[in-house]
Amino acid sequence: MLMIPKSVSIVGVVTSLLLGTAVLGFGQNPAPMPKRDPERHPHIRAAMADLRKAANQLEHADHDFGGHRAKAVALVKQAEDELREAIAWAKAHPDSDKTPSAAAVPKK
């Protein structure tokens, strides 16, 4: 009877498992890329969050500042409305963001 040291058989088993796993892994198709959500606009969403924070800060301010605080709150609310309309427009026109508008291109 041929005696095989235990270390050789363990190394063989581990090597076989690693090679088998590698071969199976390469044979799999990669996961498909998720489709881009046309409503997802991180900069607009971040601006909306910042405006909500600004409105909250203004609404809890101690002074009216001669009516300027109330006017600032109204303008922040107006800006929030504009951004909501921008998101709705982008959702209705999903292919419109493929090329930047002239206003978004920096002038040289």
N, C-alpha and C positions, 0 to 999 in steps of 0.2 A: 504494500500500500504506500502510495506517495504522500508524504507529509508536507502540507502547505502551511507556512506560518500564518497565524491569525492576522498579523499586520498586512500581509499581502492580500488576503481576501477582503479585508475591510477597505483597503485602498482601491481594490478593483470594484467593489460595490459602490463606493462613493463616486469614483470616476464614471462608472456606467450611469448612475443617477444624474450626475451633472451633464454629461453629454446628451442623455435622453431628454432632459429638460430643455437644453439649449436647442436641440433639433426641433422639438415640439414648439418652442417659442418662436423660432424663425419661420415655421410653417404657417403660423396664424396670420390672418389679415389684420392690419392695424385698425384700431377703433376709428370709425368715421368721425370727421370733424363736425362738431355741432354747427347747425346753421346759425348765422348771425341774426340776432334779434334786432329788427329795424327800429324798435322803440328804445333800444338801449343807447343812451347818449351820456356817457359819464360826466362830461364837463357841465352839461345842462343840469343833470341830476345833482351834482355837487353845488352848483350855483343856487339851485332851489333850496337845498339844505342850509346853505349859508344865509340865504334870505329869510328862511324861517327863524333861524337863530337871531338874526338882526332884528326882525320884527318883535320877537320875544323880549330882547333886551330893551328895545325902544318902548314897548308897552309897559315895562316894569321900571322905567326911569322915574326918578323922584321929582323932576321938574318938567314943566311944559315948554320952557325955553321960548316963551313968547309965541307959541303956536307952531314953532318949527319942528318940534318933536312929532306932533300930530300930522303935519305935512309929510315928514319923513316916513312915518308909518304908512300913510296912504300911498306914497311913491313905492315903498317896498312891496306893498300888496299889489300895486299895478305891475311891478316887475315880475312878481310871482305869476300873475295872470298871463303875462306875455310869454313866460317860459312854458307854462302849461299849454298855451296855444302853439308854441313852437314844437313841443313834443307831439301834439295832436296832428299838426301839419306833417311832421316827419313820418308819423305812422301812416298817414294817408298817401304819402309820396315816398315809398321805401327806396326807390332807385335814384332819388334826387341828390343823395349825399355822395355820389361817386366822383364828382368833380367839385372842387371848392368854388365858392362864389367869389366874385371879383373883390368884394369887401374883405374876404378872409385872406387874400393873397397879399403878402407884405409888399409895399412899394419900395423901389430901390432909389 
